[in-house]
Each structure stands twice: as C-alpha cells, then as structure tokens.
Amino acid sequence: MRKFINADALQRALEQKGWTQAKLADEVGVSSQSVTNWVQGEGFPRPAALLKLATSLRLSFDELVNTETQSLPIVAFRKKGSAKTTDAHIKKACEIGMLLKPLVPFLPEMHALRTLITSPSTDYNKLQLAVSQTRSRLGIGDNAVLHYEQLIGEFSENGAILVPVLWGAKGNHENAMHIRLPEEDVTFIFVNLDTHAEDFKFWMAHELAHVFTPELAGKTKGEDFADAFAGALLFPQSCAELAYTELSRKRTTNAEIDILRRYAHTHSISLNTVFQQVREFAKNTGLPFLKIDETAIHKVRNKFSGPLVSEALFDPLPPTPKQYIANAENVFRSDFFFALKQMIVKRGTEAGYLQQVLDLSIGDAIAMREDLLS
C-alpha cells in the first residue's frame, strides 16, 4: 500500500492561506525541494513532518494523504554462507526500490524480447542443459572461458540495469542486491565493486540467473537455483570432466589443489567454484570423489584471495565521480547515470535522492550531482 500526498488538497489549502510552497516548507521545517517532491508524488513525509504539514494546512490525514495499492519492489540478496537476510535489509532495499520508480521514465527503451528459463531446476542434468543453451546463445562452447563482457551484455539485453557501487568490503550482504519493479518491468542490480574478482564473477552470474527467472526472485528456491546456475555456467560439466580426469591421476591433496587452482585462474573464478562443480560432476556420474575436502579448499582460498575489483578498475582509490560514472557507463554498459542526469536536469532532483538511492555520504552525493550537471 503506497501513501502519497494529495497534491490537489495541498494546493487548495495553500491558496486559501495565500502561501507559496516555499512558505509551507519554512513552516514544516523542510526544504522547498521536499515539498515539491511530495506534490509530484516523489517521496513521502516522515511522521513528524506529516503531522506538522497537516497542522499547518489544517487538513485531516484523510484529506492530506492518498493511498494506492501497487506492486511493491521484489528484492533479493546474494547471501554469503549462512548469513541471514534481516527485516532491516529487506526494508532498506524496498525503500530504494520505491525511490527508483520515478527514475524509470528516464531510462532508454528496454528490449522487449528477453531470455527466460521457464522451468528452472537444480537437477544436475536439467541445469547443465540450461547452461549449455545459455552458452550457445552467447556464441561460446562449453569448454570456453566466460568473460565479464559476455555476462554484462546479457543484463543490458534483458531489461536489467547494472548499478556498480563502492560499498566497502562486506561480510554478509550488500555484495549484490537485486530490485525488480514488476509494474515497470525493470530490474536494478547493485553490484559491489569492493569485492574479490574471483567472487565477483560468480555474483554476476548469480544475478543473471535471477534475471532469467523473475518469478523466483526473492524466494529461497530462487536463491538455490541462482547459486547452482552460476556455478554451472562458469564451470560447466565438460570443464569439470576435464578437471576430474587430471585430478584422478594425482596421489596427493597438494597436487589436486594445484590443478584446481590452475583451472580457477584460467576461468577467473574462485577455487571453491571449481571444487564444487567437480564434486557435483563426480556425484552425478557415480565416480569416486577427490582426496581433498572442503575445509582444505577454504583454507587455500582464504590464503590466496586476489585483488578487489575496485582496485583493478581504479588507481588510485577512491575514484572521482567522473571516473566512477564513466566506469559504470563504459565497462558495465549501465544506463543508470544517464537516466539520473536526465532526472536531475528535468526535475531538479537534489543530492539527497542520490544519497538515499546509492547509499552515499551527503558529500559524495553532492559531488556526484555536480559532476552529472557539468
């Protein structure tokens, strides 16, 4: 249930009192832009401001506030391990989703034809078929390395807007956040650049699975499928079979680790992704498994973690707003900042909007807004 200010009632009350919107803003103790946003249906007053607004205009809440039933944003998080999604995480993501709605009209026209996996399943054979079809559509074979550029292209082709962010190293959430606006038929995917490169590719593939299965977004089944799809897409059965053949000839765990690390390096994915896919291959073909166990894999993985994506993209850190925006547009093919600039120019959107949507400090939001207008 969405609440918004009844603009007609507010304007009538202002005319009766002989006030301007600027005068009302002073009475309520907010900026003139806040009042303008409320009149335009963007944002909603906080409880204290709403009370003062009603009192100043001598309107009841029923007169001042309209309600509208609408589809709320559908949110999903790329979780780490056993991390739990809290109500606070979901609430914050939904709030960002609502704030993104006014931005949608400024986006370029979306592609009407999109890829859908109509019967998503974590069954090994069905999953490998879906992965093989996806790779075929991308024009690469099952043994080929899947590059970032190919993943990024799939997002832009399927109505998904990538929003690269610099949120710092996160242990649980905030590494990737998926916000789908069902009414607008647009998906925004926030990807944290402050994460290790080998993990980043997996998260990108995970989010792509959500794009291919919109009806599962926000559901446990959707998270399970997205994880399974990501691993299989990055290191499919044919790769796992090749790796297993090499591994089966080794007699020590150190020798096995060396082979797994080589495959991980070649495909720019994590050691754990290669390990898990080889294990799934062995399990589903009835072959004996490796000598090495998962605990040893994680120890090696933690010891040899690569650089952060942000470190590879920007030198020095942090980037200037201009560098950051250029990266989003050129590397990630994102229309987000193009749309944001149009919105700022045509609606006079203030830095506070950028602060909330991108989870920035107000100083960074002001600098970014100025750069977008330059």
Helices and strands as residue ranges (DSSP letters): E 2-5, H 7-17, H 21-28, H 32-39, H 47-57, H 61-64, E 65-68, E 74-77, H 87-100, G 101-106, H 124-138, H 148-157, E 160-165, E 176-181, E 186-192, H 197-212, G 214-216, H 220-234, H 237-247, H 253-267, H 271-285, H 294-303, H 309-313, H 321-330, H 336-347, H 351-358, H 362-373
